[in-house]
Amino acid sequence: MKAPSMTVTAEDKKTGLTLGELSKFVSWAYAQGSTDTTTVRVTVGFNSNIKTISTRQDN
């Protein structure tokens, strides 16, 4: 069974995702069954800050 997909968006898109937001995302992903080989996708801003991060479910 595949882990559910999840997307986290930075609370402040100008500064990007905080370490705390990233940590919560990783903890949630593992708790939902993601593994070390689960692919993630990110959207980055102009200053290379992470705006969104999500797990990606490949078929």
Phi, psi and omega in degrees: 000135180278148175289148178293153177283151178212143175233135176243132178249135179302137177298322178243102184293340178289321181265340179089182182298137176273166177299323178297316178296319179295318179298317178297320178298312181297315179300315179298315182300314178295319180296332180270004175104004176293154180240179179296345180260002177295132180278140175242153178234137180235153170247127182248153178269183182303323181266023180065020175278148181279121178268316177220153175220140180214154172280149182239124180263110177274146178275000000 
